Amino acid sequence: MKRLALPIILILVLVLVTAFGCVQDENVPETPPGGGQTNVGGGETPSGEQDADGEQDADDDQDANQGGDGGEETPDSDPEPVEPVQPDDCRDRAEGVEYGTVQEIEYYSEVAGGKKHATVLLPADMVEGKRYPVLYLLHGLMCDESTWFDLCSAAEIVRNAQLFEGAPEMIVVGVNSIVNEDEVAPPMLSEEVSEVYDKTGEEIVEVLKPYIDEHYPTLTGKWDTAVAGFSMGGREALLSAFTYQDTFGYIGAFSSASFNRNIVSVGVQDPVLDEFVVEPEHGGFRYILLNIGRLDFMTAGVTQRYDEMMTESGIEHEFYLTNGGHDFSTWSDGLHTFVLNIFGAGDSAD
């Protein structure tokens, strides 16, 4: 019996090993090392070449995930473009929006008798071969050609109006209205201040505009040319446009200074312009905007008087008050309204 027991025990051990030897260890991955797949015949099909250390090339692994001809295509991983959102304030920048190129230029002026400077804003999406209307922006006292861009957000206002509110694309030129050989303003209380600033129209028409038209892709006609300014620049916008009615088709005057020869004088009736007169042969103006802040104590009543003068002369224009004072919030508001009403459809001339 003892002789029979040993063989029987050995047979039982063999049966148990055979029965449980094929149970897969739960810690063993289903895919063989290297990411291969099992053939029908039991061999291994590599998904890519292996290097000397047995590690698989990452590029080949990526190819395996993408599949071959006729296989399922991997979805495009590029993110969907996000539409820009209009900012709450027209002076703010919208995320992901280009706001054009601002250039500082220098040129010689025969009117000033020396070198002059200007700032040029080019459209963000300039198209080769396309030409653009031009807006000339004028500054106030103790300012210069960069003030509209540095302190009044002109680039943001113009671009936002174009992108979100349907305003046309345009080239914007910041003019230096200190028209003398060194661009240094005379003492504020002197009459020379007015004399220097009042050359602005001549400077633009005789020198700066020809320079801009030569060096930039501009539309050059009257209905493609606008002028606007704040404070002393508002005065100069009105004087320039009414003096050169064959050149300017649109006027914006925000918190304008008075027409007195000495601009800081009070109660003096010695104006450089007595009334507004439209010259019919030049077609008038397609849009005139006057605005001033309710809290403006510096030029109080001046813009209101211009509104009355134009109304008395039958000159079509727009006038409104803002909640600001003699400040950049008022002038930004004026510029925003202005660019939404100039260079409209059908206005441009070749």
BELHU-V940872 format. One record per residue. RES is the residue in one small letter. PSI is psi in degrees with one decimal (* if undefined). D_CENTER is the distance of its C-alpha to the mean C-alpha in whole Angstrom. Layout:
# BELHU-V940872
res->RES psi->PSI d_center->D_CENTER
res->RES psi->PSI d_center->D_CENTER
This chain:
# BELHU-V940872
res->m psi->-40.5 d_center->104
res->k psi->-34.8 d_center->102
res->r psi->-33.8 d_center->102
res->l psi->-28.7 d_center->100
res->a psi->-40.7 d_center->98
res->l psi->-47.9 d_center->96
res->p psi->-38.1 d_center->95
res->i psi->-41.4 d_center->94
res->i psi->-42.3 d_center->92
res->l psi->-38.1 d_center->90
res->i psi->-40.8 d_center->89
res->l psi->-39.9 d_center->88
res->v psi->-43.2 d_center->85
res->l psi->-39.2 d_center->84
res->v psi->-43.4 d_center->84
res->l psi->-43.2 d_center->81
res->v psi->-41.4 d_center->80
res->t psi->-38.5 d_center->79
res->a psi->-38.8 d_center->78
res->f psi->-0.3 d_center->75
res->g psi->-21.6 d_center->74
res->c psi->1.6 d_center->71
res->v psi->124.3 d_center->70
res->q psi->135.0 d_center->66
res->d psi->130.4 d_center->65
res->e psi->-20.0 d_center->62
res->n psi->-1.9 d_center->60
res->v psi->125.9 d_center->60
res->p psi->149.4 d_center->57
res->e psi->-34.9 d_center->57
res->t psi->130.8 d_center->55
res->p psi->157.0 d_center->57
res->p psi->139.2 d_center->56
res->g psi->-6.1 d_center->53
res->g psi->15.1 d_center->52
res->g psi->164.9 d_center->55
res->q psi->154.7 d_center->56
res->t psi->130.0 d_center->60
res->n psi->163.2 d_center->61
res->v psi->-32.6 d_center->64
res->g psi->0.9 d_center->66
res->g psi->-9.8 d_center->65
res->g psi->177.7 d_center->64
res->e psi->129.8 d_center->60
res->t psi->111.8 d_center->57
res->p psi->144.0 d_center->55
res->s psi->-5.6 d_center->51
res->g psi->168.1 d_center->51
res->e psi->149.7 d_center->52
res->q psi->146.1 d_center->53
res->d psi->-174.4 d_center->53
res->a psi->-28.0 d_center->56
res->d psi->1.7 d_center->56
res->g psi->6.3 d_center->56
res->e psi->140.7 d_center->52
res->q psi->141.1 d_center->50
res->d psi->130.1 d_center->47
res->a psi->-35.6 d_center->44
res->d psi->-40.7 d_center->42
res->d psi->-36.6 d_center->45
res->d psi->-38.6 d_center->45
res->q psi->-38.2 d_center->42
res->d psi->-38.2 d_center->43
res->a psi->-37.5 d_center->46
res->n psi->-31.8 d_center->43
res->q psi->-24.8 d_center->41
res->g psi->170.0 d_center->45
res->g psi->-165.2 d_center->46
res->d psi->136.4 d_center->46
res->g psi->-7.0 d_center->46
res->g psi->-178.6 d_center->45
res->e psi->133.3 d_center->43
res->e psi->141.9 d_center->39
res->t psi->130.9 d_center->37
res->p psi->147.6 d_center->34
res->d psi->128.6 d_center->31
res->s psi->-7.2 d_center->30
res->d psi->135.6 d_center->26
res->p psi->149.8 d_center->24
res->e psi->138.7 d_center->23
res->p psi->139.1 d_center->19
res->v psi->125.9 d_center->17
res->e psi->131.6 d_center->15
res->p psi->146.3 d_center->12
res->v psi->130.8 d_center->13
res->q psi->126.7 d_center->12
res->p psi->155.2 d_center->12
res->d psi->-34.6 d_center->15
res->d psi->130.8 d_center->13
res->c psi->-14.3 d_center->11
res->r psi->-8.7 d_center->10
res->d psi->161.1 d_center->10
res->r psi->136.8 d_center->8
res->a psi->143.5 d_center->9
res->e psi->133.9 d_center->11
res->g psi->12.5 d_center->11
res->v psi->134.1 d_center->7
res->e psi->138.9 d_center->6
res->y psi->30.4 d_center->3
res->g psi->173.6 d_center->5
res->t psi->125.9 d_center->8
res->v psi->125.1 d_center->10
res->q psi->140.8 d_center->14
res->e psi->128.3 d_center->17
res->i psi->155.6 d_center->19
res->e psi->137.6 d_center->23
res->y psi->162.5 d_center->25
res->y psi->135.5 d_center->29
res->s psi->122.2 d_center->30
res->e psi->-29.1 d_center->33
res->v psi->-43.1 d_center->32
res->a psi->-25.7 d_center->32
res->g psi->28.6 d_center->34
res->g psi->-173.4 d_center->32
res->k psi->140.0 d_center->29
res->k psi->161.3 d_center->26
res->h psi->151.5 d_center->22
res->a psi->162.7 d_center->19
res->t psi->133.2 d_center->15
res->v psi->125.0 d_center->13
res->l psi->120.7 d_center->9
res->l psi->147.6 d_center->9
res->p psi->149.6 d_center->7
res->a psi->-31.9 d_center->6
res->d psi->54.1 d_center->10
res->m psi->136.1 d_center->12
res->v psi->131.0 d_center->15
res->e psi->131.2 d_center->18
res->g psi->-11.4 d_center->21
res->k psi->145.7 d_center->18
res->r psi->152.4 d_center->18
res->y psi->147.7 d_center->15
res->p psi->164.5 d_center->16
res->v psi->132.5 d_center->15
res->l psi->123.3 d_center->15
res->y psi->123.5 d_center->17
res->l psi->132.3 d_center->16
res->l psi->141.6 d_center->19
res->h psi->173.7 d_center->20
res->g psi->-170.4 d_center->23
res->l psi->149.0 d_center->26
res->m psi->28.4 d_center->26
res->c psi->-177.9 d_center->22
res->d psi->-166.4 d_center->21
res->e psi->-15.7 d_center->18
res->s psi->-7.7 d_center->16
res->t psi->-41.6 d_center->16
res->w psi->-33.3 d_center->14
res->f psi->-37.1 d_center->11
res->d psi->-35.5 d_center->14
res->l psi->-14.7 d_center->15
res->c psi->7.1 d_center->13
res->s psi->39.2 d_center->10
res->a psi->-40.3 d_center->9
res->a psi->-42.9 d_center->5
res->e psi->-42.6 d_center->5
res->i psi->-47.6 d_center->7
res->v psi->-44.5 d_center->6
res->r psi->-44.1 d_center->4
res->n psi->-40.9 d_center->6
res->a psi->-38.0 d_center->9
res->q psi->-42.8 d_center->8
res->l psi->-38.5 d_center->8
res->f psi->-16.9 d_center->11
res->e psi->8.4 d_center->13
res->g psi->10.9 d_center->13
res->a psi->148.2 d_center->12
res->p psi->156.9 d_center->12
res->e psi->148.4 d_center->10
res->m psi->157.9 d_center->11
res->i psi->135.9 d_center->11
res->v psi->130.6 d_center->11
res->v psi->119.9 d_center->14
res->g psi->116.2 d_center->15
res->v psi->142.5 d_center->19
res->n psi->111.7 d_center->22
res->s psi->5.2 d_center->24
res->i psi->88.4 d_center->27
res->v psi->80.2 d_center->29
res->n psi->179.7 d_center->32
res->e psi->-22.1 d_center->33
res->d psi->3.9 d_center->31
res->e psi->34.9 d_center->28
res->v psi->123.3 d_center->31
res->a psi->143.3 d_center->31
res->p psi->171.6 d_center->35
res->p psi->139.9 d_center->36
res->m psi->-32.8 d_center->34
res->l psi->-0.2 d_center->38
res->s psi->155.3 d_center->39
res->e psi->-17.9 d_center->38
res->e psi->-26.0 d_center->37
res->v psi->-49.8 d_center->33
res->s psi->-40.3 d_center->33
res->e psi->-40.8 d_center->35
res->v psi->-48.0 d_center->32
res->y psi->-34.2 d_center->29
res->d psi->-2.0 d_center->31
res->k psi->0.4 d_center->30
res->t psi->-46.1 d_center->27
res->g psi->-46.3 d_center->27
res->e psi->-42.0 d_center->29
res->e psi->-44.6 d_center->27
res->i psi->-51.0 d_center->24
res->v psi->-41.8 d_center->27
res->e psi->-27.8 d_center->29
res->v psi->-59.5 d_center->27
res->l psi->-47.3 d_center->23
res->k psi->-46.2 d_center->23
res->p psi->-37.5 d_center->25
res->y psi->-46.9 d_center->24
res->i psi->-43.4 d_center->20
res->d psi->-28.7 d_center->22
res->e psi->-35.3 d_center->24
res->h psi->-9.2 d_center->21
res->y psi->156.4 d_center->18
res->p psi->80.1 d_center->18
res->t psi->153.2 d_center->18
res->l psi->133.9 d_center->20
res->t psi->-5.7 d_center->23
res->g psi->169.4 d_center->24
res->k psi->-41.7 d_center->25
res->w psi->3.1 d_center->23
res->d psi->11.9 d_center->20
res->t psi->124.4 d_center->20
res->a psi->156.6 d_center->19
res->v psi->138.4 d_center->19
res->a psi->155.9 d_center->19
res->g psi->165.0 d_center->19
res->f psi->147.7 d_center->21
res->s psi->-118.6 d_center->24
res->m psi->-31.4 d_center->26
res->g psi->-28.9 d_center->23
res->g psi->-42.4 d_center->24
res->r psi->-47.7 d_center->27
res->e psi->-29.9 d_center->26
res->a psi->-44.0 d_center->24
res->l psi->-48.0 d_center->27
res->l psi->-44.1 d_center->29
res->s psi->-47.6 d_center->27
res->a psi->-40.8 d_center->27
res->f psi->-22.0 d_center->30
res->t psi->-36.8 d_center->32
res->y psi->69.2 d_center->30
res->q psi->-12.5 d_center->30
res->d psi->-7.6 d_center->30
res->t psi->-41.4 d_center->26
res->f psi->133.4 d_center->24
res->g psi->-10.1 d_center->24
res->y psi->142.6 d_center->22
res->i psi->133.5 d_center->22
res->g psi->123.4 d_center->20
res->a psi->112.7 d_center->22
res->f psi->120.6 d_center->22
res->s psi->50.9 d_center->25
res->s psi->144.9 d_center->26
res->a psi->164.0 d_center->29
res->s psi->168.3 d_center->32
res->f psi->6.8 d_center->34
res->n psi->146.1 d_center->37
res->r psi->-40.1 d_center->37
res->n psi->104.7 d_center->38
res->i psi->-20.0 d_center->35
res->v psi->2.3 d_center->36
res->s psi->152.4 d_center->39
res->v psi->128.4 d_center->40
res->g psi->8.8 d_center->42
res->v psi->126.0 d_center->43
res->q psi->76.4 d_center->43
res->d psi->61.2 d_center->42
res->p psi->153.8 d_center->38
res->v psi->-11.9 d_center->37
res->l psi->121.1 d_center->36
res->d psi->-34.4 d_center->39
res->e psi->163.4 d_center->37
res->f psi->123.1 d_center->35
res->v psi->124.0 d_center->36
res->v psi->132.8 d_center->34
res->e psi->105.5 d_center->36
res->p psi->-33.1 d_center->36
res->e psi->-17.6 d_center->37
res->h psi->3.9 d_center->33
res->g psi->3.8 d_center->32
res->g psi->-152.2 d_center->31
res->f psi->143.5 d_center->27
res->r psi->-20.9 d_center->25
res->y psi->129.0 d_center->23
res->i psi->128.8 d_center->24
res->l psi->129.5 d_center->23
res->l psi->132.2 d_center->24
res->n psi->157.6 d_center->24
res->i psi->151.7 d_center->25
res->g psi->144.3 d_center->26
res->r psi->-26.7 d_center->29
res->l psi->19.5 d_center->30
res->d psi->104.9 d_center->29
res->f psi->-0.9 d_center->32
res->m psi->-41.4 d_center->31
res->t psi->31.7 d_center->31
res->a psi->128.7 d_center->32
res->g psi->-19.4 d_center->34
res->v psi->-52.4 d_center->32
res->t psi->-36.9 d_center->29
res->q psi->-38.0 d_center->32
res->r psi->-40.0 d_center->34
res->y psi->-38.8 d_center->32
res->d psi->-44.5 d_center->32
res->e psi->-42.4 d_center->35
res->m psi->-42.6 d_center->36
res->m psi->-38.0 d_center->33
res->t psi->-43.9 d_center->35
res->e psi->-32.1 d_center->39
res->s psi->0.9 d_center->38
res->g psi->25.9 d_center->36
res->i psi->119.6 d_center->33
res->e psi->132.1 d_center->30
res->h psi->170.6 d_center->28
res->e psi->137.3 d_center->26
res->f psi->135.1 d_center->27
res->y psi->160.4 d_center->26
res->l psi->147.2 d_center->26
res->t psi->174.6 d_center->24
res->n psi->-0.7 d_center->25
res->g psi->-167.4 d_center->24
res->g psi->-146.0 d_center->26
res->h psi->76.1 d_center->25
res->d psi->175.5 d_center->22
res->f psi->-23.3 d_center->18
res->s psi->-40.1 d_center->18
res->t psi->-44.0 d_center->20
res->w psi->-34.3 d_center->18
res->s psi->-42.2 d_center->14
res->d psi->-43.6 d_center->16
res->g psi->-43.7 d_center->17
res->l psi->-41.5 d_center->14
res->h psi->-47.9 d_center->13
res->t psi->-40.0 d_center->16
res->f psi->-48.9 d_center->16
res->v psi->-17.9 d_center->13
res->l psi->-4.5 d_center->15
res->n psi->12.4 d_center->18
res->i psi->161.5 d_center->17
res->f psi->41.8 d_center->17
res->g psi->173.9 d_center->19
res->a psi->129.0 d_center->21
res->g psi->-3.5 d_center->24
res->d psi->-28.1 d_center->23
res->s psi->140.9 d_center->22
res->a psi->141.4 d_center->25
res->d psi->* d_center->25
